[in-house]
Amino acid sequence: MPANAKINTVVATSIGLGAIIGAGIFALSGTAIAIAGVNAIWAFLLVGIVAIFVALQSSELVSLMPNAKGATYSYVYNAFGSELGFITGIISFFSNGTSISVIALSFGAYLASLLGYSTAAFSIPFAILLILILGIINILGFKKAASSDYFLVLIKICILVVFVIFAIFFALYSGASTLSHFSLSPSQAGLSPFFAASVVIFFAYGGFQTVTTIVSLIKGGSRSAIRAMLASVIISIVIYLLVILGLLLLLPASQYTVSADPLTFALKTIGAPVWLFLLVGIGALIATASATIARILSTSRLLYQLSTDRLLPSALRKYNRGSQVAVNGVILCCVVGVVMLFAGNVFVIAAISNFGMLFCYLMISLVVIHFRRSGKISEFRSPFYPYLSIASIVILLAFMFGMPSESLLIGVMLILLLFIVYYSLREVEKKKAVRVRLFK
């Protein structure tokens, strides 16, 4: 594409932030507080640190393979071949497609709340409408989607800052003590609730890899992409911690429940000014819309790369060079996003998405180890090798096995199904078995 059609580092950072902020803080912050109380702050910090670990290792792979459009899938495919690549790619697609549902469902809940409608009745119809509209925006062109995301991110960060400032002033001048808000109930105390909240929160940081799918479209290539990815993670950590603090300043942790609209819930409960309720509600709509744009963009490009590598049908190779859009990939992403809206509430859908995310993060660490042992030298090298990679693997496995049993079962069943599908397709094509000697 022409150089002047590329995006700069700031816009690339906004795409990463757009995929992160909205996916977690507007949709799952209340759920995390309901599970772990004040310890949700530490859970957000812990998962943010793990996200930095993964982002540093992803940066090394971006530097090594700047033209890869399939993010984790492309790295695994180049490191370990088509079998594990196929499984990783489909799991990544399923995870990202499901994440579109979570974010859109949060949009629907906030919109219903703003309009005074029942969130139970109207969340899904509004979510479907959002997915369809943003799918069309993506099809119209990458540049349009990226530009719109940039402005949406600026607006929602400003609104979140206003929310935090209001929460601080409310705590200082309401006349009521907020110390009790930070107390833990028996069900929120201990390692188990903290761990459960951390598993849920993993979904909140999943969007930074969106940047790795558009390296070729960023001015400065991999260097700019690495800066954008790391910046988006660090900025999101700071914003997340401030907003969680703000929520706890407004209401005791015991009042939060599993819901898709925790910020407007808190404001409505304390009787906040109508203008602030409307402003934060609009900010939530903007945040979830921009996150949905970014997820559709990255997931459609993943499908395109899978098809280009001949692991999916040729129909998904339809790519508009002028607008830089994988058209059929966008359509399929939207279909999956709509279907998964009916899988359960926001907590259940996020848990399903988390398995794929954890699996892909685990693969990133393994790929880094593979390329380092193979002698591949990249311009950017993740620090503290191999300790950073080993620590990431241990933590990610712990989170994976600590997931809700239903999500873990779905993930394991999906992996087994993909093995069957992969080797069935090889049999149809009469491919010879690949024989590898692991030992002498």
C-alpha positions as CSV (number, residue, x, y, z in Angstrom):
1,M,0.0,0.0,0.0
2,P,1.2,3.6,-0.5
3,A,3.4,5.0,2.3
4,N,0.9,7.9,2.9
5,A,-1.8,5.4,3.5
6,K,0.0,3.9,6.5
7,I,-0.8,4.8,10.0
8,N,1.6,6.2,12.5
9,T,2.7,4.9,15.9
10,V,0.1,7.0,17.8
11,V,-2.8,5.6,15.8
12,A,-1.4,2.1,16.1
13,T,-1.2,2.5,19.9
14,S,-4.8,3.7,19.8
15,I,-5.8,0.5,18.0
16,G,-4.2,-1.5,20.8
17,L,-5.8,0.6,23.4
18,G,-9.1,0.4,21.6
19,A,-9.0,-3.4,21.7
20,I,-8.0,-3.5,25.4
21,I,-10.0,-0.7,27.1
22,G,-13.6,-1.6,26.8
23,A,-13.1,-5.3,26.7
24,G,-12.3,-5.4,30.4
25,I,-12.9,-2.2,32.4
26,F,-16.4,-1.5,31.1
27,A,-17.5,-5.1,30.9
28,L,-15.8,-7.1,33.7
29,S,-14.6,-4.7,36.3
30,G,-17.7,-5.2,38.4
31,T,-17.5,-9.0,38.1
32,A,-13.9,-8.9,39.3
33,I,-14.8,-6.8,42.3
34,A,-17.8,-9.1,43.1
35,I,-15.4,-12.1,43.1
36,A,-12.4,-10.7,44.9
37,G,-13.4,-7.4,46.5
38,V,-10.6,-4.9,46.9
39,N,-8.2,-7.6,45.8
40,A,-9.5,-7.0,42.3
41,I,-6.9,-4.2,42.2
42,W,-4.1,-6.6,42.8
43,A,-5.6,-9.0,40.3
44,F,-5.6,-6.4,37.6
45,L,-2.0,-5.5,38.4
46,L,-0.8,-9.1,38.4
47,V,-2.5,-9.9,35.0
48,G,-1.2,-6.6,33.6
49,I,2.4,-7.7,34.5
50,V,1.8,-11.1,32.9
51,A,0.5,-9.2,29.8
52,I,3.8,-7.2,29.7
53,F,5.7,-10.5,29.8
54,V,3.8,-11.7,26.9
55,A,4.0,-8.4,25.0
56,L,7.8,-8.4,25.4
57,Q,8.0,-11.9,23.9
58,S,5.5,-10.9,21.2
59,S,7.7,-7.9,20.4
60,E,10.6,-10.3,19.7
61,L,8.5,-12.3,17.3
62,V,7.1,-9.1,15.6
63,S,10.7,-8.1,15.0
64,L,11.5,-11.5,13.6
65,M,8.4,-11.8,11.4
66,P,7.1,-8.2,10.7
67,N,4.9,-9.3,7.7
68,A,2.9,-11.9,9.6
69,K,-0.8,-11.1,9.6
70,G,-1.9,-14.0,11.8
71,A,-0.3,-12.9,15.1
72,T,0.2,-16.0,17.3
73,Y,-0.9,-18.4,14.6
74,S,1.7,-17.1,12.2
75,Y,4.5,-17.5,14.8
76,V,3.4,-21.0,15.7
77,Y,3.0,-22.0,12.0
78,N,6.6,-20.8,11.2
79,A,8.1,-22.4,14.3
80,F,6.2,-25.8,14.6
81,G,4.5,-26.3,11.3
82,S,0.9,-26.7,10.0
83,E,-0.5,-29.1,12.6
84,L,0.0,-27.0,15.7
85,G,-0.4,-23.9,13.5
86,F,-3.8,-25.0,12.4
87,I,-4.9,-25.8,16.0
88,T,-3.5,-22.5,17.3
89,G,-5.1,-20.5,14.5
90,I,-8.6,-21.9,15.0
91,I,-8.4,-21.6,18.8
92,S,-7.2,-18.0,18.4
93,F,-10.1,-17.3,16.0
94,F,-12.7,-18.9,18.3
95,S,-11.3,-16.9,21.2
96,N,-11.3,-13.6,19.4
97,G,-14.7,-14.2,17.8
98,T,-16.1,-14.9,21.3
99,S,-14.5,-11.8,22.7
100,I,-16.4,-9.8,20.1
101,S,-19.6,-11.1,21.7
102,V,-18.5,-10.1,25.2
103,I,-17.7,-6.6,24.2
104,A,-20.8,-6.2,22.1
105,L,-23.0,-7.6,24.9
106,S,-21.5,-4.9,27.2
107,F,-22.4,-2.3,24.6
108,G,-25.9,-3.6,24.5
109,A,-26.2,-3.5,28.3
110,Y,-25.0,0.1,28.6
111,L,-27.2,1.3,25.7
112,A,-30.3,-0.3,27.3
113,S,-29.4,1.2,30.6
114,L,-29.0,4.7,29.1
115,L,-32.4,4.4,27.3
116,G,-34.1,3.1,30.4
117,Y,-34.8,-0.3,28.9
118,S,-34.5,-3.7,30.4
119,T,-30.9,-4.9,30.0
120,A,-32.1,-8.5,30.1
121,A,-34.4,-7.9,27.1
122,F,-32.4,-5.5,25.0
123,S,-28.7,-6.2,25.5
124,I,-28.5,-8.9,22.8
125,P,-30.5,-7.1,20.1
126,F,-28.4,-3.9,20.6
127,A,-25.2,-6.1,20.6
128,I,-26.3,-7.7,17.2
129,L,-26.9,-4.2,15.8
130,L,-23.4,-3.0,16.9
131,I,-21.7,-6.1,15.3
132,L,-23.4,-5.6,12.0
133,I,-22.7,-1.8,11.8
134,L,-19.0,-2.2,12.7
135,G,-18.7,-5.1,10.3
136,I,-19.7,-2.8,7.6
137,I,-17.3,-0.1,8.7
138,N,-14.5,-2.7,8.6
139,I,-15.5,-3.8,5.1
140,L,-15.4,-0.1,3.9
141,G,-11.7,0.0,4.6
142,F,-8.8,-0.4,7.2
143,K,-7.9,3.3,7.1
144,K,-11.5,4.3,8.0
145,A,-11.7,1.8,10.8
146,A,-8.3,2.9,12.2
147,S,-9.0,6.6,12.0
148,S,-12.4,6.2,13.7
149,D,-10.8,4.0,16.4
150,Y,-8.2,6.7,17.1
151,F,-10.8,9.4,18.0
152,L,-13.0,6.9,19.9
153,V,-10.0,6.0,22.1
154,L,-9.2,9.6,22.9
155,I,-12.8,10.3,23.9
156,K,-13.2,7.3,26.1
157,I,-9.9,7.9,28.0
158,C,-11.1,11.4,28.7
159,I,-14.4,10.1,30.0
160,L,-12.7,7.6,32.2
161,V,-10.5,10.3,33.7
162,V,-13.7,12.3,34.5
163,F,-15.2,9.2,36.2
164,V,-12.1,8.7,38.4
165,I,-12.0,12.4,39.4
166,F,-15.7,12.3,40.3
167,A,-15.2,9.2,42.4
168,I,-12.3,10.8,44.3
169,F,-14.3,14.0,45.0
170,F,-17.3,11.9,46.0
171,A,-15.3,10.0,48.5
172,L,-13.8,13.2,50.0
173,Y,-16.9,15.2,50.2
174,S,-19.9,12.8,50.5
175,G,-19.5,12.8,54.3
176,A,-19.6,9.0,54.5
177,S,-16.6,6.9,55.3
178,T,-15.4,4.8,52.4
179,L,-13.0,2.6,54.4
180,S,-15.7,-0.1,54.7
181,H,-15.9,-0.2,50.9
182,F,-12.4,-1.9,50.9
183,S,-13.2,-4.6,53.5
184,L,-13.4,-8.2,52.3
185,S,-16.3,-10.5,52.9
186,P,-15.5,-14.1,53.9
187,S,-16.2,-15.3,50.3
188,Q,-13.8,-12.7,48.8
189,A,-10.9,-13.4,51.2
190,G,-8.1,-15.8,50.4
191,L,-6.2,-17.0,47.4
192,S,-9.0,-18.8,45.6
193,P,-11.2,-15.7,44.9
194,F,-8.1,-13.7,43.9
195,F,-7.1,-16.4,41.5
196,A,-10.7,-16.7,40.1
197,A,-10.8,-12.9,39.5
198,S,-7.4,-13.0,37.8
199,V,-8.6,-15.6,35.4
200,V,-11.6,-13.5,34.5
201,I,-9.5,-10.4,34.1
202,F,-7.2,-12.0,31.6
203,F,-9.8,-11.2,29.0
204,A,-9.3,-7.5,29.7
205,Y,-5.8,-7.4,28.4
206,G,-6.3,-9.6,25.3
207,G,-6.4,-6.8,22.7
208,F,-2.8,-5.7,22.6
209,Q,-1.9,-8.4,20.0
210,T,-4.2,-6.6,17.5
211,V,-1.2,-4.5,16.7
212,T,0.9,-7.5,15.7
213,T,-1.6,-8.2,12.8
214,I,-1.0,-4.8,11.2
215,V,2.8,-4.3,11.3
216,S,3.0,-3.9,7.5
217,L,0.5,-1.1,7.7
218,I,2.4,1.0,10.3
219,K,5.0,3.6,9.5
220,G,8.3,2.4,10.9
221,G,7.3,-1.2,10.7
222,S,8.2,-3.5,13.5
223,R,9.9,-0.9,15.6
224,S,6.8,1.3,15.7
225,A,4.6,-1.7,16.2
226,I,6.6,-2.8,19.3
227,R,6.4,0.7,20.8
228,A,2.6,0.8,20.1
229,M,2.0,-2.6,21.6
230,L,4.0,-2.0,24.8
231,A,2.6,1.5,25.3
232,S,-1.0,0.2,24.9
233,V,-0.5,-2.4,27.7
234,I,1.2,0.0,30.1
235,I,-1.4,2.8,29.6
236,S,-4.2,0.3,30.0
237,I,-2.8,-1.0,33.3
238,V,-2.7,2.5,34.8
239,I,-6.3,3.3,33.6
240,Y,-7.6,-0.1,34.8
241,L,-6.2,0.4,38.3
242,L,-7.6,4.0,38.6
243,V,-11.1,2.9,37.5
244,I,-11.2,-0.1,39.9
245,L,-10.2,2.3,42.7
246,G,-12.9,4.7,41.5
247,L,-15.6,2.0,41.6
248,L,-14.6,1.0,45.1
249,L,-14.7,4.6,46.3
250,L,-18.3,4.9,45.0
251,L,-19.7,1.6,46.4
252,P,-18.7,-1.2,48.8
253,A,-17.3,-4.3,47.0
254,S,-20.3,-6.3,48.4
255,Q,-22.7,-4.4,46.2
256,Y,-21.1,-5.4,42.8
257,T,-22.5,-8.4,40.9
258,V,-21.8,-10.2,37.6
259,S,-23.1,-7.5,35.1
260,A,-22.1,-6.0,31.8
261,D,-22.5,-2.4,32.9
262,P,-20.7,-1.9,36.3
263,L,-19.8,1.8,35.9
264,T,-23.4,3.1,35.2
265,F,-24.6,0.7,37.9
266,A,-22.4,2.4,40.4
267,L,-23.4,5.9,39.4
268,K,-27.1,5.1,39.4
269,T,-26.8,3.5,42.8
270,I,-25.2,6.5,44.5
271,G,-27.6,8.9,42.7
272,A,-24.8,10.6,40.6
273,P,-25.7,13.7,38.5
274,V,-27.6,12.8,35.4
275,W,-25.0,14.4,33.2
276,L,-22.3,12.2,34.6
277,F,-24.4,9.1,34.2
278,L,-25.0,10.0,30.6
279,L,-21.4,10.9,29.9
280,V,-20.0,7.6,31.3
281,G,-22.7,5.6,29.5
282,I,-21.8,7.3,26.3
283,G,-18.1,6.6,27.1
284,A,-18.9,3.0,27.6
285,L,-20.7,2.8,24.3
286,I,-17.6,4.4,22.6
287,A,-15.2,2.1,24.4
288,T,-17.0,-1.1,23.6
289,A,-17.6,0.1,20.0
290,S,-13.9,0.8,19.4
291,A,-12.9,-2.5,21.1
292,T,-15.2,-4.3,18.7
293,I,-13.8,-2.6,15.7
294,A,-10.2,-3.6,16.7
295,R,-11.2,-7.2,17.4
296,I,-13.1,-7.6,14.1
297,L,-10.1,-6.1,12.3
298,S,-7.5,-8.5,13.8
299,T,-9.6,-11.6,13.7
300,S,-10.5,-11.2,10.0
301,R,-6.8,-10.8,9.2
302,L,-6.1,-14.0,11.1
303,L,-8.6,-15.9,9.0
304,Y,-7.0,-14.4,5.8
305,Q,-3.6,-15.6,6.9
306,L,-4.9,-19.1,7.7
307,S,-6.4,-19.3,4.2
308,T,-3.3,-17.9,2.6
309,D,-1.3,-20.7,4.2
310,R,-3.9,-23.1,2.7
311,L,-5.3,-24.2,6.1
312,L,-8.7,-22.8,5.4
313,P,-10.9,-22.6,2.2
314,S,-9.9,-20.2,-0.5
315,A,-13.0,-18.1,0.0
316,L,-11.4,-16.5,3.0
317,R,-8.5,-15.3,0.8
318,K,-10.7,-12.6,-0.6
319,Y,-8.7,-9.5,0.2
320,N,-9.4,-6.0,-1.0
321,R,-5.9,-4.6,-1.7
322,G,-7.2,-1.0,-2.0
323,S,-8.9,-1.0,1.4
324,Q,-6.6,-3.5,3.1
325,V,-9.6,-5.6,4.2
326,A,-10.2,-9.4,4.3
327,V,-13.8,-9.1,3.3
328,N,-15.1,-12.6,3.9
329,G,-13.1,-12.8,7.1
330,V,-14.9,-9.8,8.4
331,I,-18.3,-11.4,7.6
332,L,-17.4,-14.7,9.3
333,C,-16.1,-12.8,12.4
334,C,-19.4,-11.0,12.6
335,V,-21.4,-14.2,12.3
336,V,-19.5,-16.0,15.0
337,G,-19.8,-12.9,17.2
338,V,-23.6,-12.9,16.9
339,V,-23.9,-16.6,17.5
340,M,-21.8,-16.6,20.6
341,L,-24.0,-13.9,22.2
342,F,-26.4,-16.7,23.1
343,A,-23.8,-18.8,25.0
344,G,-24.6,-17.2,28.4
345,N,-24.0,-14.1,30.4
346,V,-20.9,-11.9,30.1
347,F,-18.9,-13.9,32.6
348,V,-19.6,-17.3,30.9
349,I,-18.7,-15.9,27.4
350,A,-15.5,-14.3,28.7
351,A,-14.5,-17.5,30.4
352,I,-14.9,-19.4,27.1
353,S,-12.7,-16.8,25.3
354,N,-10.1,-16.9,28.0
355,F,-9.0,-20.5,27.3
356,G,-8.0,-19.6,23.8
357,M,-6.2,-16.5,24.9
358,L,-4.2,-18.4,27.5
359,F,-3.4,-21.1,25.0
360,C,-2.1,-18.6,22.5
361,Y,0.0,-16.7,25.1
362,L,1.5,-20.1,26.1
363,M,2.4,-20.8,22.5
364,I,4.2,-17.4,22.2
365,S,6.6,-18.3,25.0
366,L,7.3,-21.7,23.4
367,V,7.9,-20.1,20.0
368,V,10.4,-17.6,21.5
369,I,12.3,-20.5,23.1
370,H,12.2,-22.4,19.8
371,F,13.7,-19.6,17.7
372,R,16.3,-18.7,20.4
373,R,17.4,-22.3,20.4
374,S,17.4,-22.3,16.6
375,G,19.8,-19.4,16.5
376,K,17.3,-16.9,15.0
377,I,18.4,-13.4,15.8
378,S,15.9,-10.5,15.8
379,E,16.5,-6.8,16.2
380,F,14.4,-6.7,19.4
381,R,15.1,-9.4,22.0
382,S,12.9,-10.0,25.0
383,P,14.9,-9.5,28.2
384,F,15.8,-12.0,30.9
385,Y,15.7,-15.0,28.6
386,P,14.9,-17.8,29.3
387,Y,13.6,-16.9,32.8
388,L,10.9,-14.6,31.4
389,S,9.6,-17.3,29.1
390,I,9.7,-20.0,31.8
391,A,7.9,-17.8,34.3
392,S,5.3,-16.9,31.7
393,I,4.7,-20.6,30.9
394,V,4.3,-21.5,34.6
395,I,1.9,-18.7,35.3
396,L,-0.2,-19.2,32.2
397,L,-0.5,-23.0,32.9
398,A,-1.6,-22.1,36.4
399,F,-4.3,-19.8,35.1
400,M,-5.4,-22.2,32.5
401,F,-5.9,-25.1,35.0
402,G,-7.6,-22.6,37.4
403,M,-10.3,-21.7,34.9
404,P,-14.0,-22.7,35.5
405,S,-14.4,-26.4,34.7
406,E,-16.9,-25.7,31.9
407,S,-14.5,-23.4,30.1
408,L,-11.6,-25.8,30.5
409,L,-13.7,-28.7,29.2
410,I,-14.8,-26.7,26.2
411,G,-11.2,-25.8,25.4
412,V,-9.9,-29.4,25.7
413,M,-12.8,-30.7,23.6
414,L,-12.0,-28.0,20.9
415,I,-8.4,-29.1,20.8
416,L,-9.4,-32.8,20.3
417,L,-11.9,-31.9,17.7
418,L,-9.3,-29.8,15.8
419,F,-6.9,-32.8,15.8
420,I,-9.6,-34.9,14.3
421,V,-10.5,-32.3,11.7
422,Y,-6.8,-31.7,10.7
423,Y,-6.0,-35.3,10.2
424,S,-9.3,-36.0,8.4
425,L,-8.5,-33.2,5.9
426,R,-5.0,-34.7,5.4
427,E,-6.6,-38.1,4.7
428,V,-8.9,-36.6,2.2
429,E,-5.9,-35.0,0.4
430,K,-4.0,-38.3,0.7
431,K,-1.1,-36.6,2.4
432,K,1.7,-38.8,3.6
433,A,2.2,-39.0,7.4
434,V,5.0,-36.9,8.7
435,R,7.5,-39.1,10.7
436,V,9.8,-37.4,13.1
437,R,12.4,-39.1,15.2
438,L,12.4,-37.5,18.7
439,F,15.2,-39.7,20.1
440,K,18.2,-41.4,18.6
